[in-house]
């Protein structure tokens, strides 16, 4: 399993968030526009299947549903 952060294609600087941390993080671009294609919102946790395709997403703005996260991960690993 791999984790990566994807920032929205905007003018916000991500340096303060990743500086001094081991955190794979990229910024979206006009070329790929992942946020638009996946209809992402701030604080979305997106899961990809073993082939790297979109599987599911949860928004973490109002809560951190640990049970739901574990269930999705187990589903992906069982594929």
N, CA, C and O atoms as a GROMACS GRO file, in nm:
protein
  316
    1UNK      N    1   0.084  -0.116   0.000
    1UNK     CA    2   0.000   0.000   0.000
    1UNK      C    3   0.089   0.123   0.000
    1UNK      O    4   0.192   0.126   0.068
    2UNK      N    5   0.050   0.223  -0.077
    2UNK     CA    6   0.123   0.349  -0.084
    2UNK      C    7   0.030   0.465  -0.056
    2UNK      O    8  -0.090   0.459  -0.086
    3UNK      N    9   0.085   0.569   0.001
    3UNK     CA   10   0.007   0.689   0.032
    3UNK      C   11   0.076   0.807  -0.034
    3UNK      O   12   0.198   0.820  -0.028
    4UNK      N   13  -0.005   0.893  -0.096
    4UNK     CA   14   0.048   1.013  -0.159
    4UNK      C   15  -0.054   1.125  -0.143
    4UNK      O   16  -0.175   1.101  -0.149
    5UNK      N   17  -0.006   1.244  -0.123
    5UNK     CA   18  -0.094   1.360  -0.116
    5UNK      C   19  -0.100   1.428  -0.252
    5UNK      O   20   0.001   1.437  -0.322
    6UNK      N   21  -0.218   1.475  -0.288
    6UNK     CA   22  -0.234   1.549  -0.414
    6UNK      C   23  -0.301   1.682  -0.381
    6UNK      O   24  -0.414   1.686  -0.334
    7UNK      N   25  -0.228   1.790  -0.406
    7UNK     CA   26  -0.281   1.923  -0.380
    7UNK      C   27  -0.358   1.976  -0.499
    7UNK      O   28  -0.327   1.945  -0.614
    8UNK      N   29  -0.457   2.057  -0.470
    8UNK     CA   30  -0.538   2.120  -0.574
    8UNK      C   31  -0.451   2.211  -0.661
    8UNK      O   32  -0.353   2.269  -0.613
    9UNK      N   33  -0.488   2.223  -0.788
    9UNK     CA   34  -0.418   2.311  -0.880
    9UNK      C   35  -0.458   2.456  -0.850
    9UNK      O   36  -0.551   2.511  -0.909
   10UNK      N   37  -0.384   2.515  -0.756
   10UNK     CA   38  -0.413   2.654  -0.717
   10UNK      C   39  -0.282   2.721  -0.677
   10UNK      O   40  -0.174   2.664  -0.694
   11UNK      N   41  -0.291   2.840  -0.623
   11UNK     CA   42  -0.170   2.916  -0.589
   11UNK      C   43  -0.120   2.887  -0.448
   11UNK      O   44  -0.020   2.947  -0.406
   12UNK      N   45  -0.184   2.798  -0.373
   12UNK     CA   46  -0.140   2.768  -0.236
   12UNK      C   47  -0.005   2.696  -0.238
   12UNK      O   48   0.015   2.602  -0.313
   13UNK      N   49   0.085   2.743  -0.154
   13UNK     CA   50   0.218   2.684  -0.140
   13UNK      C   51   0.209   2.564  -0.044
   13UNK      O   52   0.161   2.579   0.068
   14UNK      N   53   0.255   2.448  -0.088
   14UNK     CA   54   0.250   2.328  -0.004
   14UNK      C   55   0.378   2.309   0.078
   14UNK      O   56   0.386   2.216   0.158
   15UNK      N   57   0.476   2.395   0.058
   15UNK     CA   58   0.604   2.380   0.128
   15UNK      C   59   0.588   2.370   0.279
   15UNK      O   60   0.648   2.280   0.338
   16UNK      N   61   0.510   2.457   0.344
   16UNK     CA   62   0.497   2.446   0.490
   16UNK      C   63   0.440   2.311   0.537
   16UNK      O   64   0.470   2.265   0.648
   17UNK      N   65   0.360   2.248   0.454
   17UNK     CA   66   0.300   2.121   0.493
   17UNK      C   67   0.398   2.005   0.479
   17UNK      O   68   0.392   1.910   0.558
   18UNK      N   69   0.487   2.010   0.382
   18UNK     CA   70   0.574   1.895   0.355
   18UNK      C   71   0.718   1.916   0.399
   18UNK      O   72   0.795   1.819   0.405
   19UNK      N   73   0.756   2.038   0.428
   19UNK     CA   74   0.895   2.067   0.464
   19UNK      C   75   0.937   1.990   0.589
   19UNK      O   76   0.870   1.994   0.692
   20UNK      N   77   1.049   1.920   0.579
   20UNK     CA   78   1.102   1.844   0.691
   20UNK      C   79   1.030   1.713   0.718
   20UNK      O   80   1.054   1.650   0.821
   21UNK      N   81   0.943   1.672   0.628
   21UNK     CA   82   0.866   1.547   0.646
   21UNK      C   83   0.892   1.452   0.530
   21UNK      O   84   0.927   1.494   0.420
   22UNK      N   85   0.876   1.325   0.557
   22UNK     CA   86   0.882   1.226   0.450
   22UNK      C   87   0.739   1.202   0.407
   22UNK      O   88   0.669   1.116   0.461
   23UNK      N   89   0.696   1.280   0.310
   23UNK     CA   90   0.557   1.276   0.266
   23UNK      C   91   0.551   1.295   0.115
   23UNK      O   92   0.576   1.404   0.066
   24UNK      N   93   0.518   1.189   0.042
   24UNK     CA   94   0.505   1.208  -0.103
   24UNK      C   95   0.384   1.297  -0.133
   24UNK      O   96   0.271   1.264  -0.097
   25UNK      N   97   0.410   1.408  -0.198
   25UNK     CA   98   0.304   1.505  -0.222
   25UNK      C   99   0.328   1.571  -0.356
   25UNK      O  100   0.440   1.612  -0.386
   26UNK      N  101   0.225   1.583  -0.435
   26UNK     CA  102   0.234   1.648  -0.565
   26UNK      C  103   0.122   1.751  -0.576
   26UNK      O  104   0.023   1.745  -0.503
   27UNK      N  105   0.138   1.843  -0.668
   27UNK     CA  106   0.033   1.940  -0.697
   27UNK      C  107  -0.033   1.901  -0.829
   27UNK      O  108   0.036   1.864  -0.925
   28UNK      N  109  -0.164   1.910  -0.833
   28UNK     CA  110  -0.238   1.884  -0.956
   28UNK      C  111  -0.201   1.989  -1.060
   28UNK      O  112  -0.145   2.094  -1.027
   29UNK      N  113  -0.234   1.961  -1.185
   29UNK     CA  114  -0.202   2.055  -1.293
   29UNK      C  115  -0.318   2.062  -1.391
   29UNK      O  116  -0.410   1.981  -1.389
   30UNK      N  117  -0.311   2.162  -1.478
   30UNK     CA  118  -0.412   2.174  -1.583
   30UNK      C  119  -0.410   2.054  -1.676
   30UNK      O  120  -0.512   2.018  -1.734
   31UNK      N  121  -0.293   1.992  -1.691
   31UNK     CA  122  -0.280   1.878  -1.782
   31UNK      C  123  -0.363   1.759  -1.736
   31UNK      O  124  -0.433   1.697  -1.816
   32UNK      N  125  -0.355   1.726  -1.606
   32UNK     CA  126  -0.424   1.608  -1.554
   32UNK      C  127  -0.555   1.641  -1.484
   32UNK      O  128  -0.652   1.566  -1.495
   33UNK      N  129  -0.559   1.750  -1.414
   33UNK     CA  130  -0.681   1.800  -1.348
   33UNK      C  131  -0.755   1.689  -1.272
   33UNK      O  132  -0.875   1.670  -1.289
   34UNK      N  133  -0.680   1.618  -1.187
   34UNK     CA  134  -0.736   1.507  -1.109
   34UNK      C  135  -0.850   1.553  -1.020
   34UNK      O  136  -0.951   1.484  -1.007
   35UNK      N  137  -0.835   1.670  -0.958
   35UNK     CA  138  -0.940   1.720  -0.869
   35UNK      C  139  -1.073   1.730  -0.943
   35UNK      O  140  -1.177   1.694  -0.888
   36UNK      N  141  -1.070   1.779  -1.063
   36UNK     CA  142  -1.194   1.795  -1.142
   36UNK      C  143  -1.250   1.659  -1.184
   36UNK      O  144  -1.369   1.634  -1.169
   37UNK      N  145  -1.165   1.572  -1.235
   37UNK     CA  146  -1.211   1.441  -1.284
   37UNK      C  147  -1.267   1.354  -1.172
   37UNK      O  148  -1.363   1.280  -1.194
   38UNK      N  149  -1.209   1.362  -1.054
   38UNK     CA  150  -1.254   1.279  -0.942
   38UNK      C  151  -1.352   1.354  -0.853
   38UNK      O  152  -1.395   1.303  -0.750
   39UNK      N  153  -1.387   1.477  -0.893
   39UNK     CA  154  -1.480   1.561  -0.816
   39UNK      C  155  -1.435   1.571  -0.670
   39UNK      O  156  -1.514   1.555  -0.578
   40UNK      N  157  -1.306   1.597  -0.652
   40UNK     CA  158  -1.247   1.605  -0.518
   40UNK      C  159  -1.282   1.734  -0.448
   40UNK      O  160  -1.310   1.837  -0.510
   41UNK      N  161  -1.278   1.725  -0.315
   41UNK     CA  162  -1.296   1.841  -0.229
   41UNK      C  163  -1.183   1.840  -0.127
   41UNK      O  164  -1.115   1.740  -0.110
   42UNK      N  165  -1.164   1.954  -0.060
   42UNK     CA  166  -1.062   1.959   0.045
   42UNK      C  167  -1.086   1.848   0.147
   42UNK      O  168  -1.198   1.822   0.188
   43UNK      N  169  -0.976   1.784   0.187
   43UNK     CA  170  -0.974   1.677   0.288
   43UNK      C  171  -1.039   1.547   0.242
   43UNK      O  172  -1.085   1.468   0.325
   44UNK      N  173  -1.045   1.523   0.112
   44UNK     CA  174  -1.090   1.394   0.061
   44UNK      C  175  -0.977   1.293   0.076
   44UNK      O  176  -0.862   1.322   0.045
   45UNK      N  177  -1.012   1.174   0.122
   45UNK     CA  178  -0.920   1.061   0.126
   45UNK      C  179  -0.962   0.969   0.013
   45UNK      O  180  -1.071   0.913   0.015
   46UNK      N  181  -0.874   0.955  -0.085
   46UNK     CA  182  -0.907   0.879  -0.206
   46UNK      C  183  -0.830   0.747  -0.205
   46UNK      O  184  -0.711   0.743  -0.176
   47UNK      N  185  -0.901   0.642  -0.238
   47UNK     CA  186  -0.843   0.509  -0.243
   47UNK      C  187  -0.836   0.463  -0.388
   47UNK      O  188  -0.931   0.479  -0.464
   48UNK      N  189  -0.722   0.406  -0.425
   48UNK     CA  190  -0.704   0.346  -0.556
   48UNK      C  191  -0.694   0.196  -0.539
   48UNK      O  192  -0.646   0.147  -0.437
   49UNK      N  193  -0.740   0.121  -0.639
   49UNK     CA  194  -0.729  -0.024  -0.631
   49UNK      C  195  -0.586  -0.066  -0.661
   49UNK      O  196  -0.499   0.018  -0.680
   50UNK      N  197  -0.561  -0.195  -0.665
   50UNK     CA  198  -0.426  -0.247  -0.686
   50UNK      C  199  -0.370  -0.210  -0.822
   50UNK      O  200  -0.249  -0.211  -0.842
   51UNK      N  201  -0.457  -0.179  -0.916
   51UNK     CA  202  -0.413  -0.141  -1.050
   51UNK      C  203  -0.393   0.010  -1.063
   51UNK      O  204  -0.350   0.058  -1.168
   52UNK      N  205  -0.424   0.084  -0.958
   52UNK     CA  206  -0.406   0.228  -0.959
   52UNK      C  207  -0.527   0.306  -1.005
   52UNK      O  208  -0.517   0.426  -1.033
   53UNK      N  209  -0.642   0.239  -1.014
   53UNK     CA  210  -0.764   0.306  -1.056
   53UNK      C  211  -0.847   0.349  -0.935
   53UNK      O  212  -0.843   0.287  -0.829
   54UNK      N  213  -0.921   0.457  -0.953
   54UNK     CA  214  -1.007   0.509  -0.847
   54UNK      C  215  -1.096   0.397  -0.794
   54UNK      O  216  -1.158   0.324  -0.872
   55UNK      N  217  -1.103   0.385  -0.662
   55UNK     CA  218  -1.186   0.283  -0.598
   55UNK      C  219  -1.296   0.347  -0.513
   55UNK      O  220  -1.413   0.311  -0.524
   56UNK      N  221  -1.257   0.442  -0.428
   56UNK     CA  222  -1.352   0.502  -0.337
   56UNK      C  223  -1.292   0.629  -0.279
   56UNK      O  224  -1.172   0.654  -0.292
   57UNK      N  225  -1.377   0.710  -0.214
   57UNK     CA  226  -1.326   0.826  -0.142
   57UNK      C  227  -1.413   0.856  -0.022
   57UNK      O  228  -1.533   0.827  -0.020
   58UNK      N  229  -1.350   0.915   0.079
   58UNK     CA  230  -1.419   0.960   0.200
   58UNK      C  231  -1.374   1.103   0.226
   58UNK      O  232  -1.258   1.137   0.202
   59UNK      N  233  -1.463   1.186   0.274
   59UNK     CA  234  -1.425   1.321   0.311
   59UNK      C  235  -1.405   1.326   0.462
   59UNK      O  236  -1.489   1.281   0.539
   60UNK      N  237  -1.292   1.382   0.503
   60UNK     CA  238  -1.255   1.383   0.644
   60UNK      C  239  -1.282   1.517   0.711
   60UNK      O  240  -1.230   1.542   0.820
   61UNK      N  241  -1.364   1.604   0.650
   61UNK     CA  242  -1.392   1.734   0.709
   61UNK      C  243  -1.464   1.725   0.842
   61UNK      O  244  -1.428   1.796   0.936
   62UNK      N  245  -1.564   1.639   0.853
   62UNK     CA  246  -1.645   1.637   0.974
   62UNK      C  247  -1.608   1.524   1.070
   62UNK      O  248  -1.644   1.529   1.188
   63UNK      N  249  -1.536   1.423   1.022
   63UNK     CA  250  -1.503   1.311   1.109
   63UNK      C  251  -1.389   1.230   1.048
   63UNK      O  252  -1.352   1.251   0.933
   64UNK      N  253  -1.334   1.139   1.126
   64UNK     CA  254  -1.232   1.047   1.081
   64UNK      C  255  -1.286   0.906   1.103
   64UNK      O  256  -1.262   0.845   1.207
   65UNK      N  257  -1.361   0.855   1.002
   65UNK     CA  258  -1.429   0.725   1.020
   65UNK      C  259  -1.332   0.607   1.007
   65UNK      O  260  -1.324   0.543   0.902
   66UNK      N  261  -1.259   0.580   1.115
   66UNK     CA  262  -1.156   0.478   1.111
   66UNK      C  263  -1.209   0.343   1.064
   66UNK      O  264  -1.143   0.275   0.985
   67UNK      N  265  -1.328   0.303   1.110
   67UNK     CA  266  -1.385   0.175   1.069
   67UNK      C  267  -1.410   0.168   0.920
   67UNK      O  268  -1.385   0.066   0.857
   68UNK      N  269  -1.460   0.277   0.863
   68UNK     CA  270  -1.484   0.282   0.718
   68UNK      C  271  -1.354   0.274   0.641
   68UNK      O  272  -1.345   0.207   0.538
   69UNK      N  273  -1.252   0.343   0.691
   69UNK     CA  274  -1.121   0.342   0.624
   69UNK      C  275  -1.063   0.201   0.624
   69UNK      O  276  -1.016   0.153   0.521
   70UNK      N  277  -1.067   0.135   0.738
   70UNK     CA  278  -1.015  -0.002   0.749
   70UNK      C  279  -1.093  -0.096   0.657
   70UNK      O  280  -1.034  -0.182   0.592
   71UNK      N  281  -1.224  -0.080   0.651
   71UNK     CA  282  -1.307  -0.165   0.565
   71UNK      C  283  -1.270  -0.148   0.417
   71UNK      O  284  -1.259  -0.246   0.344
   72UNK      N  285  -1.252  -0.026   0.373
   72UNK     CA  286  -1.214  -0.002   0.233
   72UNK      C  287  -1.078  -0.060   0.204
   72UNK      O  288  -1.059  -0.124   0.100
   73UNK      N  289  -0.982  -0.041   0.294
   73UNK     CA  290  -0.849  -0.097   0.274
   73UNK      C  291  -0.857  -0.249   0.266
   73UNK      O  292  -0.794  -0.309   0.179
   74UNK      N  293  -0.932  -0.313   0.355
   74UNK     CA  294  -0.947  -0.459   0.352
   74UNK      C  295  -1.009  -0.505   0.221
   74UNK      O  296  -0.968  -0.607   0.166
   75UNK      N  297  -1.108  -0.432   0.171
   75UNK     CA  298  -1.171  -0.468   0.043
   75UNK      C  299  -1.069  -0.464  -0.071
   75UNK      O  300  -1.065  -0.554  -0.155
   76UNK      N  301  -0.989  -0.360  -0.071
   76UNK     CA  302  -0.888  -0.347  -0.177
   76UNK      C  303  -0.786  -0.458  -0.167
   76UNK      O  304  -0.750  -0.518  -0.268
   77UNK      N  305  -0.739  -0.487  -0.046
   77UNK     CA  306  -0.639  -0.592  -0.029
   77UNK      C  307  -0.692  -0.731  -0.061
   77UNK      O  308  -0.616  -0.820  -0.099
   78UNK      N  309  -0.822  -0.750  -0.046
   78UNK     CA  310  -0.884  -0.881  -0.075
   78UNK      C  311  -0.912  -0.901  -0.224
   78UNK      O  312  -0.952  -1.011  -0.264
   79UNK      N  313  -0.892  -0.800  -0.305
   79UNK     CA  314  -0.920  -0.814  -0.449
   79UNK      C  315  -0.823  -0.910  -0.514
   79UNK      O  316  -0.831  -0.934  -0.634
   0.00000   0.00000   0.00000
